Amino acid sequence: MQYRYEQIAGILENKIRNGEWQIGQKIPGELALAGEFHVGRSTIRETLNILQQKGMVDKRHGSGTYVKENKQKMENPIMFLSSIGQMIENAGYEAGSIFYSVTHETPDLVVSERLGLSQQDRIVVMNRERTANGVPVVFSYNIFPEKLVGDIFDEGLKGSIFQLLRDKCGVTIAGADTFIKGVNPNNAWDELALVYLKEPVVLLEQLHVNDEGIPVLFSYDYIRTDIMNLHLRRKM
């Protein structure tokens, strides 16, 4: 049996999770909440203490109580390959995306070597940010051979890259070589990712291949380390 303050905490938590109360928003005061739920202010204080312990609200002396960005971490075992969106949803969050740009370019030497391209080949570079319950968690540079994807990304992308490659190009991602790297603020791409995410990040440099081992996607994925845990089990 739940106490009344626990029941109210569950109701208020749902308001935060479903977006009715946004991050940074000041929530109704103790008196207003006590009147809404027909309880005493001491019950509301216990309720707010629960939400504060869960990291969902911030009680500011003399100002009120505000919705706080939930820093609960998502576990991501990187020995299994899944899309960023799948990983977010598997952790119980709603995956979203903010599309920034797509360009058709001539690749530099590094990208040409990774994707096995000639000097005449061109690439498609797509930048986008992935969100979990509306909170930015990943910023990605996704690089494809133009001869493989054509213009399928020119109008933007809302869902999964893996799914679109299967549906539009008949390409199935079978695996990826992943390198875990630190971020260099003097690197232009690293610097831009830091501007968007505004938090400590780690870089996953990934080369994705199809079921024949042919490179089809080279990506730089910048991941917020305050929200996502990356772990790998190593054996002797």
C-alpha positions as CSV (number, residue, x, y, z in Angstrom):
1,M,0.0,0.0,0.0
2,Q,1.4,3.4,-1.0
3,Y,1.3,6.4,1.2
4,R,-0.5,9.4,-0.1
5,Y,2.7,11.4,-0.7
6,E,4.0,8.5,-2.8
7,Q,0.9,8.4,-4.9
8,I,1.1,12.2,-5.6
9,A,4.8,11.8,-6.4
10,G,3.9,9.3,-9.1
11,I,1.3,11.7,-10.6
12,L,3.8,14.6,-10.7
13,E,6.5,12.3,-12.1
14,N,4.2,11.5,-15.0
15,K,3.7,15.2,-15.6
16,I,7.4,15.6,-16.0
17,R,8.0,12.4,-18.1
18,N,5.2,13.1,-20.6
19,G,6.4,16.7,-21.1
20,E,3.4,18.5,-19.4
21,W,6.0,20.1,-17.2
22,Q,9.1,21.1,-19.2
23,I,12.7,21.2,-18.1
24,G,13.4,24.5,-16.3
25,Q,9.7,25.2,-15.6
26,K,8.7,26.3,-12.2
27,I,6.1,23.9,-10.8
28,P,3.1,25.0,-8.6
29,G,4.0,25.9,-5.0
30,E,3.3,23.8,-1.9
31,L,0.1,25.6,-1.1
32,A,-1.3,25.2,-4.7
33,L,-0.4,21.5,-4.8
34,A,-1.9,20.9,-1.3
35,G,-5.2,22.4,-2.5
36,E,-5.2,20.5,-5.7
37,F,-4.7,17.1,-4.0
38,H,-6.6,18.0,-0.8
39,V,-3.7,17.2,1.5
40,G,-1.6,19.2,4.0
41,R,1.6,21.0,3.0
42,S,3.7,18.5,4.9
43,T,2.5,15.8,2.5
44,I,3.5,17.9,-0.4
45,R,6.9,18.4,1.1
46,E,7.4,14.7,1.3
47,T,6.3,14.4,-2.3
48,L,8.8,17.0,-3.5
49,N,11.5,15.3,-1.5
50,I,10.9,12.1,-3.4
51,L,11.2,13.9,-6.7
52,Q,14.3,15.7,-5.6
53,Q,15.9,12.4,-4.5
54,K,15.2,11.0,-8.0
55,G,16.9,14.0,-9.6
56,M,13.7,15.2,-11.3
57,V,13.3,18.6,-9.5
58,D,15.5,21.3,-8.0
59,K,14.2,23.1,-4.9
60,R,15.6,26.6,-4.8
61,H,15.5,28.5,-1.5
62,G,13.3,31.5,-1.8
63,S,12.4,30.9,-5.4
64,G,10.5,27.6,-5.7
65,T,10.8,24.2,-7.2
66,Y,11.8,23.7,-10.8
67,V,11.9,20.7,-13.2
68,K,15.4,19.4,-13.5
69,E,17.0,17.6,-16.4
70,N,17.0,14.0,-15.5
71,K,20.6,12.7,-15.4
72,Q,19.6,9.0,-15.0
73,K,22.2,7.2,-17.2
74,M,21.4,4.9,-20.0
75,E,23.4,1.7,-20.1
76,N,24.9,0.9,-23.5
77,P,26.9,-2.3,-23.9
78,I,29.0,-1.5,-26.9
79,M,29.8,-5.1,-27.8
80,F,26.3,-5.2,-29.4
81,L,25.7,-3.0,-32.4
82,S,22.4,-1.1,-32.4
83,S,21.3,2.3,-33.7
84,I,21.4,5.3,-31.3
85,G,17.6,5.4,-31.5
86,Q,17.3,1.8,-30.5
87,M,19.6,2.3,-27.6
88,I,17.6,5.3,-26.3
89,E,14.3,3.4,-26.6
90,N,15.7,0.3,-25.0
91,A,16.5,2.4,-21.9
92,G,12.8,3.4,-21.7
93,Y,13.1,6.9,-23.3
94,E,11.4,8.4,-26.3
95,A,14.0,8.8,-29.1
96,G,13.9,12.0,-31.2
97,S,16.1,13.8,-33.6
98,I,17.0,17.4,-34.6
99,F,18.1,17.5,-38.2
100,Y,20.7,20.1,-39.0
101,S,22.2,19.7,-42.5
102,V,23.1,17.4,-45.4
103,T,25.9,18.2,-47.9
104,H,27.4,16.5,-50.9
105,E,31.2,16.8,-50.8
106,T,34.5,15.6,-52.0
107,P,36.0,13.3,-49.2
108,D,39.3,14.0,-47.5
109,L,42.0,11.3,-47.4
110,V,40.9,9.8,-44.1
111,V,37.3,9.4,-45.2
112,S,38.3,8.0,-48.6
113,E,40.5,5.4,-47.0
114,R,37.8,4.4,-44.5
115,L,35.1,4.0,-47.1
116,G,37.4,2.6,-49.8
117,L,36.6,5.5,-52.3
118,S,38.5,6.8,-55.2
119,Q,39.4,10.5,-55.8
120,Q,36.5,10.8,-58.2
121,D,33.9,9.6,-55.7
122,R,31.8,11.9,-53.6
123,I,30.2,11.6,-50.2
124,V,27.0,12.6,-48.4
125,V,27.6,14.1,-45.0
126,M,24.6,14.4,-42.6
127,N,24.7,16.1,-39.2
128,R,22.0,15.6,-36.6
129,E,21.4,15.5,-32.9
130,R,19.6,12.6,-31.1
131,T,17.4,13.3,-28.1
132,A,16.0,11.2,-25.2
133,N,12.7,12.6,-23.9
134,G,13.6,15.9,-25.6
135,V,17.1,16.1,-24.0
136,P,20.1,16.2,-26.4
137,V,22.3,13.2,-25.8
138,V,24.2,12.5,-29.1
139,F,25.5,14.6,-31.9
140,S,26.5,12.7,-35.1
141,Y,28.3,13.2,-38.3
142,N,27.2,10.4,-40.7
143,I,29.2,10.0,-43.9
144,F,28.0,7.8,-46.8
145,P,29.3,7.1,-50.3
146,E,27.1,9.2,-52.6
147,K,27.0,6.3,-55.1
148,L,25.3,4.2,-52.5
149,V,22.7,6.6,-51.0
150,G,22.2,9.2,-53.7
151,D,19.8,11.9,-52.4
152,I,17.7,9.9,-49.9
153,F,18.9,12.2,-47.0
154,D,18.4,15.5,-48.8
155,E,15.0,16.1,-47.3
156,G,16.1,15.2,-43.8
157,L,15.6,12.2,-41.6
158,K,13.4,11.6,-38.5
159,G,13.9,7.9,-37.7
160,S,16.6,5.3,-38.0
161,I,19.5,5.4,-40.5
162,F,19.7,1.6,-40.4
163,Q,16.1,1.3,-41.3
164,L,16.2,3.8,-44.2
165,L,19.3,2.1,-45.6
166,R,17.4,-1.2,-45.6
167,D,14.2,0.2,-47.1
168,K,15.7,2.6,-49.7
169,C,19.0,1.1,-50.6
170,G,18.7,-2.6,-49.8
171,V,21.7,-2.3,-47.4
172,T,21.8,-4.1,-44.1
173,I,24.3,-3.0,-41.5
174,A,26.0,-6.2,-40.3
175,G,28.7,-4.8,-38.0
176,A,31.0,-1.9,-37.1
177,D,34.6,-1.3,-36.1
178,T,34.4,1.2,-33.2
179,F,37.1,3.3,-31.8
180,I,36.6,5.2,-28.5
181,K,38.3,8.5,-28.5
182,G,38.7,11.6,-26.4
183,V,37.5,15.0,-27.8
184,N,39.9,17.6,-29.1
185,P,38.5,21.1,-28.7
186,N,40.9,22.3,-31.4
187,N,39.3,20.0,-34.0
188,A,36.4,21.8,-35.8
189,W,34.0,18.9,-35.7
190,D,34.7,18.2,-32.0
191,E,34.3,21.8,-31.2
192,L,30.9,22.0,-32.9
193,A,29.7,18.9,-31.1
194,L,30.6,20.5,-27.8
195,V,28.7,23.6,-28.7
196,Y,25.5,21.6,-29.3
197,L,25.7,19.2,-26.4
198,K,27.3,21.6,-23.9
199,E,28.3,18.6,-21.6
200,P,31.3,16.2,-21.2
201,V,31.3,13.9,-24.3
202,V,33.2,11.0,-25.6
203,L,33.7,10.2,-29.3
204,L,32.8,6.9,-31.0
205,E,34.5,6.8,-34.4
206,Q,32.7,4.0,-36.3
207,L,33.0,2.3,-39.6
208,H,29.8,0.3,-40.5
209,V,29.9,-2.5,-43.0
210,N,27.2,-4.6,-44.8
211,D,26.9,-8.3,-44.7
212,E,29.6,-8.7,-47.3
213,G,32.1,-6.6,-45.2
214,I,31.9,-3.6,-47.5
215,P,32.0,-0.2,-45.8
216,V,28.8,1.7,-46.1
217,L,28.8,4.3,-43.3
218,F,31.6,6.2,-41.5
219,S,30.4,8.1,-38.5
220,Y,31.6,10.3,-35.6
221,D,29.1,9.9,-32.7
222,Y,29.6,12.3,-29.8
223,I,27.9,10.9,-26.7
224,R,27.1,12.7,-23.4
225,T,28.9,10.8,-20.7
226,D,26.8,12.3,-17.9
227,I,23.7,10.5,-19.4
228,M,25.0,7.5,-21.2
229,N,27.2,4.8,-19.8
230,L,29.3,2.9,-22.3
231,H,30.6,-0.4,-21.1
232,L,32.5,-3.4,-22.5
233,R,33.3,-6.7,-20.9
234,R,36.9,-7.8,-21.5
235,K,38.1,-11.4,-21.1
236,M,41.5,-12.9,-20.5
